[in-house]
Amino acid sequence: MPLAQTADQVGAATLERMAAAPRFNRWMFERLRPWIGRRVLEVGAGIGNISAFVVDHAGVERVVLTDTEPFYLNRLRERFAGRPQVAVAELRLPARDPRLAAERLDTVVCLNVLEHIEQDGAALRAVRDLLQPAGRLVLLVPSLRALYGSLDEALGHFRRYVPDELRAELQGAGFRVRHLEYFNLAGVPGWWLTGRVLRRRLIPAGALRCYEALVPLFRLERFLPWRIGQSLIAIGEVAG
């Protein structure tokens, strides 16, 4: 991949590759599913890799899919055309949109987005203002600072998180942290090798296919004694 390609281009290519990893996408969603309510907004929905699971989730009555890029917004409108419970809207955190707050949201899903926002604390406060009392933020971010490398740089990541830092950020934005855990232990060596050693700027398609085939094995991580992973899952709840 040419170095001249922008973070948006790298991000688009990464999303297309991840679309070909349905086992991984389903595994991620299943880890988040217990926290998803009835009226849901997804921040940075991209091309809808996880949105499809949210829209089909039992009990969901309203889904608002957001992004910042017209290309993604058009893809989402095309993909979910004919689904009357789905709306698509532009949202650029930390900016606020009163129309979205009027949706009476009980859940905001934000997956691999916060690390792209320089003012992450302000973005979390803006998300809090979207939610009803007792509403939940379902958050997934990259973890372990030692993994930060060329993949993160190419994707436009400002940071990777550690648990104490993420907990403090959520509490500072007015959330009560209901749950915090690592996710995707098996992804750690691959991300380190690709981004720190080989200095690649895009996840290799062949490596992703191998990883996808082994997802049923990786699901067993919850039974292992090690508490570490490529990502962090956090659930924040609004007071009330």
VEXFIFI-465447 format. One record per residue (C-alpha): residue number from 0; residue in one letter; chain; x, y, z. Coordinates in Angstrom, 1 decimal. Layout:
BEGIN
NUM, A, A, X, Y, Z $
...
This chain:
BEGIN
0, M, A, 0.0, 0.0, 0.0 $
1, P, A, 1.5, 3.4, -1.0 $
2, L, A, 2.5, 5.6, 1.9 $
3, A, A, 0.7, 8.5, 0.3 $
4, Q, A, -2.7, 6.9, 1.0 $
5, T, A, -4.7, 8.8, 3.7 $
6, A, A, -6.1, 7.4, 6.9 $
7, D, A, -9.6, 7.6, 5.4 $
8, Q, A, -8.4, 5.4, 2.5 $
9, V, A, -6.7, 2.9, 4.8 $
10, G, A, -9.8, 2.8, 7.0 $
11, A, A, -12.0, 2.1, 4.0 $
12, A, A, -9.8, -0.7, 2.8 $
13, T, A, -9.7, -2.1, 6.4 $
14, L, A, -13.5, -2.1, 6.7 $
15, E, A, -13.8, -3.9, 3.3 $
16, R, A, -11.4, -6.6, 4.5 $
17, M, A, -13.2, -6.9, 7.9 $
18, A, A, -16.5, -7.4, 6.0 $
19, A, A, -15.0, -10.7, 4.8 $
20, A, A, -14.6, -11.8, 8.5 $
21, P, A, -18.1, -12.6, 9.6 $
22, R, A, -17.1, -15.0, 12.4 $
23, F, A, -15.0, -12.3, 14.0 $
24, N, A, -17.7, -9.7, 13.6 $
25, R, A, -20.3, -12.0, 15.1 $
26, W, A, -17.9, -12.8, 18.0 $
27, M, A, -17.4, -9.1, 18.8 $
28, F, A, -21.1, -8.5, 18.6 $
29, E, A, -22.0, -11.4, 20.9 $
30, R, A, -19.6, -10.0, 23.6 $
31, L, A, -21.4, -6.7, 23.4 $
32, R, A, -25.0, -8.0, 22.9 $
33, P, A, -26.0, -8.2, 26.6 $
34, W, A, -25.6, -4.4, 27.0 $
35, I, A, -27.6, -3.4, 23.9 $
36, G, A, -31.1, -1.9, 24.6 $
37, R, A, -34.1, -1.0, 22.4 $
38, R, A, -33.2, 2.4, 21.0 $
39, V, A, -29.6, 2.4, 19.7 $
40, L, A, -27.3, 4.8, 18.0 $
41, E, A, -24.0, 3.6, 16.5 $
42, V, A, -21.1, 6.0, 16.2 $
43, G, A, -18.9, 5.5, 13.2 $
44, A, A, -20.9, 2.7, 11.6 $
45, G, A, -18.7, 2.6, 8.5 $
46, I, A, -20.1, 0.2, 6.0 $
47, G, A, -22.3, -1.6, 8.5 $
48, N, A, -20.2, -4.6, 9.5 $
49, I, A, -21.5, -4.6, 13.1 $
50, S, A, -24.6, -2.6, 12.3 $
51, A, A, -26.2, -5.6, 10.6 $
52, F, A, -26.1, -7.5, 13.9 $
53, V, A, -27.5, -4.5, 15.8 $
54, V, A, -30.4, -4.0, 13.4 $
55, D, A, -31.4, -7.7, 13.6 $
56, H, A, -31.0, -7.9, 17.4 $
57, A, A, -34.2, -9.1, 19.1 $
58, G, A, -35.9, -6.3, 20.9 $
59, V, A, -34.3, -3.4, 19.0 $
60, E, A, -37.0, -1.0, 17.9 $
61, R, A, -35.0, 1.9, 16.6 $
62, V, A, -31.4, 2.1, 15.2 $
63, V, A, -29.7, 5.3, 14.2 $
64, L, A, -26.5, 4.7, 12.2 $
65, T, A, -24.0, 7.6, 12.0 $
66, D, A, -20.7, 8.4, 10.4 $
67, T, A, -18.8, 11.5, 9.2 $
68, E, A, -18.1, 10.5, 5.6 $
69, P, A, -20.7, 10.9, 2.8 $
70, F, A, -19.4, 7.7, 1.2 $
71, Y, A, -20.2, 5.6, 4.3 $
72, L, A, -23.5, 7.4, 4.9 $
73, N, A, -24.6, 6.5, 1.3 $
74, R, A, -23.4, 2.9, 1.8 $
75, L, A, -25.5, 2.6, 5.0 $
76, R, A, -28.6, 4.0, 3.3 $
77, E, A, -28.3, 1.6, 0.5 $
78, R, A, -27.6, -1.4, 2.7 $
79, F, A, -30.5, -0.8, 5.1 $
80, A, A, -33.0, 0.6, 2.6 $
81, G, A, -36.4, -0.9, 3.3 $
82, R, A, -35.7, -1.2, 7.1 $
83, P, A, -38.1, 1.4, 8.5 $
84, Q, A, -36.6, 1.2, 12.0 $
85, V, A, -33.2, 2.4, 10.7 $
86, A, A, -32.2, 6.0, 10.2 $
87, V, A, -28.8, 7.3, 8.9 $
88, A, A, -27.4, 10.6, 10.0 $
89, E, A, -24.1, 12.5, 10.1 $
90, L, A, -22.4, 12.9, 13.4 $
91, R, A, -19.0, 14.5, 14.1 $
92, L, A, -18.0, 14.1, 17.7 $
93, P, A, -17.5, 16.0, 19.8 $
94, A, A, -20.1, 18.2, 18.1 $
95, R, A, -23.6, 17.8, 19.4 $
96, D, A, -26.8, 17.3, 17.4 $
97, P, A, -30.1, 18.0, 19.3 $
98, R, A, -32.0, 16.0, 16.7 $
99, L, A, -30.2, 12.9, 17.7 $
100, A, A, -30.7, 13.6, 21.4 $
101, A, A, -34.5, 13.7, 20.7 $
102, E, A, -34.3, 10.0, 19.6 $
103, R, A, -34.7, 8.9, 23.3 $
104, L, A, -31.7, 6.6, 23.1 $
105, D, A, -30.9, 4.0, 25.7 $
106, T, A, -27.7, 2.7, 24.0 $
107, V, A, -24.8, 4.3, 22.1 $
108, V, A, -22.5, 1.8, 20.4 $
109, C, A, -19.0, 3.1, 19.7 $
110, L, A, -16.6, 0.6, 18.3 $
111, N, A, -13.0, 1.4, 17.2 $
112, V, A, -13.9, 5.1, 16.9 $
113, L, A, -12.8, 7.0, 20.1 $
114, E, A, -9.1, 6.5, 19.3 $
115, H, A, -9.6, 8.5, 16.1 $
116, I, A, -10.8, 11.6, 18.0 $
117, E, A, -8.2, 13.9, 19.4 $
118, Q, A, -10.6, 15.3, 22.1 $
119, D, A, -11.7, 12.0, 23.3 $
120, G, A, -13.0, 13.3, 26.7 $
121, A, A, -15.2, 15.9, 24.9 $
122, A, A, -16.5, 13.2, 22.6 $
123, L, A, -17.5, 11.0, 25.6 $
124, R, A, -19.3, 14.0, 27.2 $
125, A, A, -21.2, 14.5, 23.9 $
126, V, A, -22.2, 10.9, 23.8 $
127, R, A, -23.4, 11.1, 27.4 $
128, D, A, -25.7, 14.0, 26.4 $
129, L, A, -27.2, 11.8, 23.7 $
130, L, A, -28.4, 9.2, 26.2 $
131, Q, A, -31.5, 9.1, 28.4 $
132, P, A, -31.0, 8.6, 32.2 $
133, A, A, -29.6, 5.1, 32.9 $
134, G, A, -28.6, 4.8, 29.2 $
135, R, A, -25.5, 2.9, 28.3 $
136, L, A, -22.4, 3.5, 26.2 $
137, V, A, -21.1, 0.3, 24.7 $
138, L, A, -17.5, 1.1, 23.9 $
139, L, A, -14.6, -0.8, 22.3 $
140, V, A, -11.2, 0.7, 21.8 $
141, P, A, -7.7, -0.5, 21.0 $
142, S, A, -5.6, -1.4, 24.1 $
143, L, A, -1.9, -1.7, 25.1 $
144, R, A, 0.3, 1.2, 24.3 $
145, A, A, 3.2, -1.1, 23.4 $
146, L, A, 1.2, -2.3, 20.3 $
147, Y, A, 1.0, 1.2, 18.8 $
148, G, A, 2.7, 1.0, 15.4 $
149, S, A, 2.4, 1.5, 11.7 $
150, L, A, -1.2, 0.1, 11.6 $
151, D, A, -2.3, 2.6, 14.2 $
152, E, A, -0.5, 5.5, 12.4 $
153, A, A, -2.0, 4.6, 9.0 $
154, L, A, -5.5, 4.4, 10.5 $
155, G, A, -5.2, 7.8, 12.1 $
156, H, A, -5.2, 6.6, 15.7 $
157, F, A, -4.2, 9.1, 18.3 $
158, R, A, -3.8, 6.5, 21.1 $
159, R, A, -4.3, 3.1, 22.5 $
160, Y, A, -5.8, 2.7, 25.9 $
161, V, A, -5.1, 1.0, 29.2 $
162, P, A, -7.9, 0.1, 31.7 $
163, D, A, -7.2, 2.7, 34.4 $
164, E, A, -7.0, 5.5, 31.8 $
165, L, A, -10.2, 4.5, 30.1 $
166, R, A, -12.0, 4.1, 33.4 $
167, A, A, -10.9, 7.6, 34.4 $
168, E, A, -12.0, 9.1, 31.0 $
169, L, A, -15.4, 7.6, 31.3 $
170, Q, A, -15.9, 8.7, 34.9 $
171, G, A, -14.7, 12.2, 34.0 $
172, A, A, -17.3, 12.4, 31.3 $
173, G, A, -20.1, 11.5, 33.7 $
174, F, A, -20.4, 7.7, 33.2 $
175, R, A, -20.5, 5.0, 35.9 $
176, V, A, -18.3, 2.2, 34.7 $
177, R, A, -20.5, -1.0, 34.8 $
178, H, A, -18.0, -3.3, 33.1 $
179, L, A, -14.5, -3.2, 31.7 $
180, E, A, -12.6, -6.2, 30.2 $
181, Y, A, -10.0, -7.1, 27.6 $
182, F, A, -11.0, -8.6, 24.3 $
183, N, A, -9.2, -10.6, 21.6 $
184, L, A, -6.1, -12.0, 23.2 $
185, A, A, -5.2, -13.8, 19.9 $
186, G, A, -5.0, -10.5, 18.1 $
187, V, A, -2.1, -9.2, 20.2 $
188, P, A, 0.9, -11.0, 18.5 $
189, G, A, -0.5, -10.4, 15.0 $
190, W, A, -1.0, -6.7, 15.5 $
191, W, A, 2.5, -6.4, 17.1 $
192, L, A, 4.2, -8.3, 14.3 $
193, T, A, 2.4, -6.5, 11.5 $
194, G, A, 2.5, -3.0, 13.0 $
195, R, A, 5.7, -3.0, 15.1 $
196, V, A, 8.0, -5.4, 13.3 $
197, L, A, 6.9, -5.6, 9.6 $
198, R, A, 5.6, -1.9, 9.7 $
199, R, A, 2.7, -2.7, 7.4 $
200, R, A, -0.1, -0.2, 6.9 $
201, L, A, -3.0, -2.6, 6.3 $
202, I, A, -3.9, -5.9, 7.8 $
203, P, A, -2.7, -8.6, 5.4 $
204, A, A, -5.7, -10.4, 3.7 $
205, G, A, -4.1, -13.8, 4.0 $
206, A, A, -3.4, -13.4, 7.8 $
207, L, A, -7.0, -12.2, 8.3 $
208, R, A, -8.4, -15.3, 6.5 $
209, C, A, -6.3, -17.6, 8.8 $
210, Y, A, -7.5, -15.6, 11.8 $
211, E, A, -11.1, -15.9, 10.7 $
212, A, A, -10.8, -19.6, 10.4 $
213, L, A, -9.6, -19.9, 14.0 $
214, V, A, -12.2, -17.7, 15.6 $
215, P, A, -14.0, -20.7, 17.2 $
216, L, A, -10.8, -21.5, 19.1 $
217, F, A, -10.2, -17.8, 20.0 $
218, R, A, -13.6, -17.6, 21.6 $
219, L, A, -12.3, -19.7, 24.5 $
220, E, A, -10.2, -16.8, 25.8 $
221, R, A, -12.8, -16.0, 28.4 $
222, F, A, -11.9, -19.3, 30.2 $
223, L, A, -8.1, -18.5, 30.3 $
224, P, A, -6.4, -17.0, 33.3 $
225, W, A, -4.7, -14.2, 31.3 $
226, R, A, -6.4, -10.8, 31.3 $
227, I, A, -5.0, -9.1, 28.3 $
228, G, A, -6.2, -8.4, 24.7 $
229, Q, A, -5.9, -6.3, 21.6 $
230, S, A, -8.9, -4.3, 22.6 $
231, L, A, -10.8, -3.1, 25.7 $
232, I, A, -14.6, -3.4, 26.1 $
233, A, A, -16.1, -0.8, 28.5 $
234, I, A, -19.7, -0.2, 29.5 $
235, G, A, -20.6, 3.2, 30.8 $
236, E, A, -23.9, 4.1, 32.3 $
237, V, A, -25.5, 7.5, 32.7 $
238, A, A, -26.6, 8.4, 36.2 $
239, G, A, -30.2, 8.0, 36.9 $
